[in-house]
Amino acid sequence: MTKARWRRRAAAGLVAATAASLLGGALGTVSSAATKAKSGSSTLVVGGMFPFTGTKSLLSQWGTHGVKVGIYEVNRNGGVLGHQWKSSYVDDGADSVDALPAFRKLLLSHPTLVVGPFSPTIEAVINQFAPNDVADFMVGGLTNLDNMRYPFVFRTSSSDSNEAIAMAYYAIHHGWKSASLIFDNSANSQGFVPPLEKAFKALGGTIDANIVLTPGQSSYSTELTQAFANKPQVIFDSMDSQSAATLFSDAQQLGYMNTPWIGDDLQSAPQGAYAKAFGPTAPKELTAALPATPSGAAFNHFLADYQKVWHTKNILPTTFNEYDSIVIASLAMTYAKSTDPKVWVKDVIKVSNPPGIQCGTYAACVRLIKQGKKINYQGASGNDDFNKYHNVFSGFQMVGFDANLNNITRGFVTPGQLASVVAKEG
């Protein structure tokens, strides 16, 4: 390891430790969660693996905001079998090399449940949850997990393969039938490309160029020239925020920012780094796909909790996914009458999937369980019905920005519309 690399790692560790302390994530030295419950301890640990440092550090805000609201919802309604949740966080830096050491550090706090990591690092640790008897609700749409078979791992966010179809559908239905793709070389970004190309072509579109970016370059003028050589009607893109800042700056100088750009959910954050870097045409030309924000009682209840915890109505992306993860896990423990992950993990689908009486708040669902009723939790992020691969399916909201870079809704792509594209693909 070079000295420069060591210094970066050391600095990242210092920042991560500080962030964890500030967020209430100091690691404990207590015994296992199951033993704690038997001995009468009043707390259970939600472990969070998020990138507090690095080019995707904004994801840590999404994760911690959602976790805190989920903890608030459960704890204020009696907790889980008499136990209260608390959080413990580690920094994975969105780096697969750092993910396993971060996971091992997280185990020192003896989590009953882990929320995260996001897509960039989940594959580095996905085999670790079952051997360590820890249930996990990961966040993100990594297409490699579309057919996963990990009994201790669940995903409440829709796959990037569905997000890619939504991006293609939205473009075609706005009359944009020629496109260039600009995606960085990470597994997460490249996972969009095959389903996006397939959907766009099935809908009658043509791909002019497929540009693969190497992150962290000082200039992307060459790649931009290639992408715009045939004057595409729309650009599809996904990349880290540092690369986006450079690429968008170069594109402004080259006059390429008066073309519609459709990005992934990373680019959807209100007043976020991507929207700011895009420049003055962001309110007109930048759109991002985001798993559809549901409406109805469950979402409104989440929104009320979010306002009480964070004092704003401007929710961050994915926060309802982390919230639902904690609620579902808590309901599974209540149903199983156990906080031991080896026991309650088998009941996750029993409380989230039909058949059963639909309920959208933790308190209402707990009441039904105590009455001996079979429930079907309808969450803040949607129906939360897991398939045999522990994945869910949802529509997508296409969000843009106003002059102040706050989000505005430009449209929706429904599950039925996504299914119609899949049917065209054959």
C-alpha positions in Angstrom: 0.0 0.0 0.0 1.4 3.4 -1.0 1.9 6.1 1.6 -0.7 8.2 -0.2 -3.2 5.4 -0.1 -2.4 4.8 3.6 -3.0 8.5 4.4 -6.3 8.5 2.6 -7.4 5.4 4.5 -6.3 6.9 7.8 -8.1 10.1 7.1 -11.2 8.3 6.0 -11.1 6.3 9.3 -10.9 9.4 11.4 -13.8 11.0 9.6 -15.9 7.9 9.8 -15.2 7.5 13.5 -16.2 11.1 14.1 -19.4 10.7 12.0 -20.3 7.5 13.9 -19.9 9.3 17.2 -22.0 12.2 16.1 -24.8 9.9 14.9 -24.9 7.9 18.1 -23.0 5.0 16.5 -20.3 4.4 19.1 -19.6 0.6 19.1 -20.3 -1.3 22.2 -18.8 -4.4 23.8 -22.0 -6.2 24.9 -23.0 -9.8 24.2 -25.1 -11.0 21.4 -28.6 -9.5 20.7 -30.3 -12.8 21.6 -28.4 -13.1 24.9 -29.2 -9.4 25.7 -32.9 -10.0 25.2 -32.8 -13.1 27.6 -30.9 -11.1 30.2 -33.5 -8.3 30.2 -31.5 -5.6 28.5 -33.7 -2.8 27.2 -31.9 -2.2 23.8 -31.4 -3.9 20.5 -28.9 -2.6 17.9 -29.7 -1.6 14.3 -26.4 -1.6 12.5 -25.9 0.7 9.6 -23.2 0.2 6.9 -23.0 3.5 4.8 -20.3 5.5 3.0 -19.6 8.4 5.4 -16.5 9.3 3.3 -15.6 9.1 -0.4 -17.3 10.2 -3.6 -20.7 8.7 -2.6 -20.8 10.0 0.9 -24.2 11.6 0.3 -25.6 8.1 0.6 -24.8 8.1 4.3 -27.3 10.9 4.8 -30.0 9.0 3.0 -29.3 5.9 5.1 -29.0 7.5 8.6 -32.1 9.7 8.0 -34.2 6.7 7.2 -32.9 4.6 10.0 -33.5 7.3 12.6 -37.1 7.7 11.5 -37.7 3.9 11.6 -36.2 3.7 15.1 -38.5 6.6 16.2 -41.6 4.9 14.8 -40.9 1.6 16.6 -39.6 3.0 19.9 -42.4 5.4 20.4 -44.9 2.6 19.9 -43.6 0.3 22.6 -40.4 -1.0 20.9 -40.0 -4.7 20.1 -41.1 -7.2 22.8 -40.2 -4.6 25.4 -36.9 -3.7 23.9 -35.9 -0.3 22.3 -33.8 0.1 19.2 -30.5 2.1 19.1 -28.2 2.6 16.1 -24.5 1.8 15.5 -22.8 2.9 12.2 -19.7 2.1 10.3 -18.2 3.6 7.2 -17.6 1.4 4.2 -16.5 4.3 2.0 -18.5 2.8 -0.9 -15.4 0.8 -1.4 -15.6 -3.0 -1.7 -12.0 -3.3 -0.2 -13.1 -1.5 2.9 -16.5 -3.2 3.3 -15.5 -6.4 5.0 -13.4 -4.7 7.6 -16.3 -2.3 8.2 -18.7 -5.2 8.6 -16.4 -7.0 11.1 -16.2 -3.8 13.1 -20.0 -3.5 13.0 -20.3 -7.0 14.5 -18.6 -5.7 17.7 -21.8 -3.9 18.5 -23.7 -7.2 18.1 -26.5 -6.0 15.8 -29.8 -7.8 15.6 -30.4 -6.2 12.2 -28.2 -4.5 9.6 -29.6 -1.8 7.3 -27.3 -1.3 4.3 -25.0 -1.4 2.7 -25.8 0.3 -0.6 -25.2 -1.3 -4.0 -21.5 -0.4 -4.4 -20.4 -2.7 -1.5 -23.2 -5.2 -0.8 -21.5 -8.0 -2.9 -18.4 -7.8 -0.7 -20.3 -8.8 2.4 -23.5 -10.5 1.2 -22.1 -13.9 2.2 -21.4 -12.8 5.7 -24.9 -12.3 7.1 -26.1 -15.9 7.5 -22.9 -17.3 9.0 -23.0 -14.5 11.6 -26.7 -14.9 12.3 -27.5 -11.3 11.3 -30.4 -10.3 9.1 -29.8 -7.6 6.5 -32.0 -5.2 4.6 -29.7 -3.8 1.9 -30.4 -0.6 0.0 -30.1 -0.1 -3.8 -31.1 -1.7 -7.0 -27.9 -3.6 -8.0 -29.1 -5.9 -10.9 -26.8 -8.7 -9.8 -29.2 -9.3 -6.9 -32.3 -9.7 -9.0 -32.1 -13.5 -8.5 -30.3 -13.6 -5.2 -30.8 -16.5 -2.8 -29.6 -15.4 0.6 -32.0 -16.3 3.3 -30.8 -13.5 5.7 -30.8 -10.7 3.0 -33.8 -8.7 1.8 -34.3 -5.6 -0.4 -37.1 -3.1 -0.1 -36.0 -1.0 -3.1 -36.8 -2.0 -6.6 -34.0 -3.2 -8.9 -32.0 -1.0 -11.2 -33.1 -3.2 -14.1 -36.6 -1.8 -13.5 -35.2 1.7 -13.0 -33.5 1.4 -16.4 -36.7 0.4 -18.1 -38.4 3.5 -16.5 -35.7 5.7 -17.8 -36.1 4.3 -21.3 -39.9 4.5 -21.2 -39.9 8.1 -20.0 -37.6 9.2 -22.9 -39.5 7.4 -25.6 -42.8 8.9 -24.4 -41.3 12.3 -24.7 -40.3 11.7 -28.3 -36.6 11.2 -27.6 -35.7 8.2 -29.8 -31.9 8.6 -30.2 -29.7 8.4 -27.1 -26.1 8.2 -25.9 -25.2 6.4 -22.7 -22.5 7.8 -20.3 -22.0 5.5 -17.4 -18.9 5.0 -15.2 -17.2 1.7 -15.1 -18.5 0.6 -11.6 -20.5 -2.5 -11.4 -23.4 -0.5 -10.0 -23.5 1.9 -13.0 -22.8 -0.7 -15.6 -25.7 -2.8 -14.3 -28.0 -0.3 -15.8 -26.7 -0.6 -19.3 -28.0 -4.0 -20.6 -31.6 -3.5 -19.4 -31.6 0.1 -20.6 -30.3 -0.7 -24.1 -32.8 -3.6 -24.4 -35.8 -1.5 -23.3 -34.9 1.5 -25.3 -34.5 -0.6 -28.5 -37.7 -2.5 -27.8 -39.5 0.8 -27.7 -38.1 1.9 -31.0 -35.1 3.9 -29.9 -31.5 3.8 -31.2 -28.3 4.0 -29.2 -25.8 6.3 -30.8 -22.9 5.8 -28.4 -22.2 3.8 -25.2 -19.5 5.7 -23.3 -17.8 4.0 -20.3 -16.1 6.6 -18.0 -13.1 6.0 -15.8 -13.9 7.8 -12.5 -11.7 10.6 -11.2 -10.3 11.9 -14.6 -9.3 15.6 -14.9 -11.3 15.9 -18.2 -14.0 14.1 -20.1 -14.0 16.3 -23.2 -13.1 13.3 -25.4 -15.8 11.1 -24.1 -18.4 14.0 -24.4 -17.4 14.6 -28.0 -17.9 11.0 -28.8 -21.3 10.9 -27.0 -22.6 13.9 -28.9 -21.1 13.2 -32.3 -24.5 12.1 -33.8 -26.5 14.8 -31.9 -28.5 12.4 -29.7 -31.9 13.6 -28.5 -31.3 12.4 -24.9 -28.4 11.3 -22.6 -28.7 8.5 -20.1 -26.1 8.6 -17.4 -24.9 7.3 -14.0 -21.6 8.1 -12.2 -20.1 9.2 -8.9 -20.5 12.9 -7.9 -16.8 13.8 -8.4 -16.8 12.5 -11.9 -20.2 14.2 -12.6 -18.8 17.5 -11.5 -16.0 17.3 -14.0 -18.1 15.9 -16.8 -20.9 18.5 -16.3 -18.4 21.3 -16.3 -16.8 20.1 -19.5 -20.2 19.7 -21.1 -21.1 23.2 -20.2 -18.0 24.5 -21.9 -18.8 22.4 -25.0 -22.4 23.5 -25.1 -24.0 20.1 -24.4 -26.2 21.1 -21.5 -29.3 22.1 -23.6 -30.0 18.4 -24.2 -32.2 16.3 -21.9 -30.2 14.2 -19.5 -31.8 11.3 -17.6 -29.9 10.1 -14.6 -30.3 7.4 -11.9 -31.6 8.0 -8.4 -28.3 9.3 -7.2 -29.0 12.5 -9.2 -32.4 13.0 -7.7 -31.4 14.7 -4.4 -32.9 18.2 -3.9 -30.2 20.8 -3.9 -27.8 17.9 -4.3 -24.3 17.9 -5.7 -25.4 16.5 -9.1 -28.1 19.2 -9.6 -25.7 22.0 -8.5 -22.9 20.7 -10.8 -25.2 20.4 -13.8 -25.5 24.2 -14.0 -28.1 26.7 -15.0 -30.1 24.4 -17.3 -30.7 21.8 -14.6 -34.3 23.0 -14.0 -35.1 22.4 -17.7 -32.9 19.5 -18.8 -32.0 17.3 -15.8 -34.4 14.4 -14.8 -33.7 11.5 -12.5 -35.5 8.2 -11.9 -36.5 7.5 -8.3 -38.5 4.6 -7.0 -42.0 6.0 -6.9 -42.9 7.9 -3.7 -46.2 6.2 -2.7 -49.3 8.0 -1.4 -51.8 6.9 1.1 -52.0 6.3 4.8 -48.7 4.4 5.3 -46.6 7.0 3.4 -48.4 9.9 5.1 -47.7 8.3 8.5 -44.0 8.0 7.5 -44.0 11.6 6.4 -45.4 12.8 9.7 -42.7 10.8 11.5 -40.0 12.3 9.2 -41.1 15.8 10.0 -41.0 15.2 13.7 -37.5 13.7 13.5 -35.9 16.0 10.9 -38.3 19.0 10.9 -38.7 19.1 7.1 -41.1 17.8 4.5 -38.2 17.4 2.0 -37.5 13.7 2.4 -34.2 12.3 1.2 -34.2 9.5 -1.4 -34.5 5.9 -0.1 -35.4 7.0 3.5 -38.7 5.2 3.3 -36.8 2.0 2.4 -34.7 2.1 5.5 -37.8 3.0 7.6 -39.8 0.1 6.2 -36.8 -2.2 6.8 -36.8 -1.5 10.5 -40.6 -1.7 10.8 -40.8 -5.0 8.9 -38.0 -6.6 11.0 -39.7 -5.4 14.2 -43.0 -6.9 13.1 -41.3 -10.2 12.2 -39.8 -10.3 15.8 -43.2 -9.6 17.3 -44.8 -12.3 15.2 -42.0 -14.8 16.1 -42.0 -13.7 19.7 -38.2 -13.7 19.5 -35.4 -11.2 18.8 -33.0 -14.0 17.7 -32.4 -13.5 13.9 -32.2 -17.2 13.3 -35.8 -17.4 14.5 -37.5 -14.2 13.2 -35.9 -14.0 9.8 -38.2 -16.8 8.7 -41.2 -14.6 9.5 -40.3 -11.5 7.5 -42.3 -12.7 4.5 -45.2 -13.7 6.8 -45.7 -10.2 8.0 -45.0 -8.4 4.7 -46.7 -10.5 2.1 -50.4 -11.5 1.3 -52.6 -13.0 2.4 -53.4 -11.1 5.5 -55.1 -8.0 6.9 -53.4 -4.9 5.4 -51.9 -2.5 7.9 -49.6 0.5 7.3 -48.3 1.5 10.7 -46.2 -0.3 13.3 -48.8 0.1 16.1 -51.7 -1.1 14.0 -49.8 -4.1 12.8 -48.7 -5.1 16.3 -52.2 -4.9 17.6 -53.4 -7.3 14.8 -50.5 -9.7 15.6 -51.4 -9.7 19.3 -54.9 -10.6 18.3 -53.6 -13.6 16.5 -54.3 -12.1 13.0 -52.2 -12.7 9.9 -51.0 -9.3 8.6 -49.8 -7.9 5.3 -47.7 -4.8 6.0 -48.2 -2.0 3.4 -45.2 0.2 3.8 -44.1 3.7 3.2 -42.3 2.5 0.1 -45.1 0.5 -1.3 -46.6 -3.0 -0.8 -43.3 -4.5 0.3 -44.3 -7.9 -1.0 -41.1 -9.9 -1.4 -40.7 -12.4 -4.2 -38.8 -15.7 -3.9 -35.6 -13.7 -4.4 -36.4 -11.4 -1.5 -36.9 -8.5 -3.9 -39.8 -6.1 -4.3 -41.3 -4.4 -7.4 -42.4 -0.8 -7.7 -43.0 1.9 -10.2 -40.8 5.0 -10.6 -41.2 8.7 -10.1 -39.4 10.9 -12.6 -38.2 14.0 -10.7 -36.8 17.3 -12.0 -35.8 20.5 -10.3 -37.2 24.0 -9.9 -35.1 27.2 -10.0 -34.0 26.6 -6.4 -33.1 23.0 -7.2 -35.9 21.6 -5.1 -37.6 18.5 -6.6 -40.6 18.7 -8.8 -42.4 15.6 -10.3 -42.2 15.3 -14.0 -44.1 12.1 -14.3 -44.5 8.5 -13.2 -43.8 5.2 -14.8 -46.2 2.6 -13.3 -45.6 -1.1 -12.7 -48.0 -1.8 -15.5 -46.0 0.3 -17.9 -42.8 -1.4 -16.9 -44.5 -4.7 -17.5 -45.6 -3.6 -21.0 -42.0 -2.9 -21.9 -40.8 -6.3 -20.7 -43.6 -7.9 -22.9 -42.2 -6.0 -25.9 -38.7 -7.2 -25.2 -39.9 -10.8 -25.7 
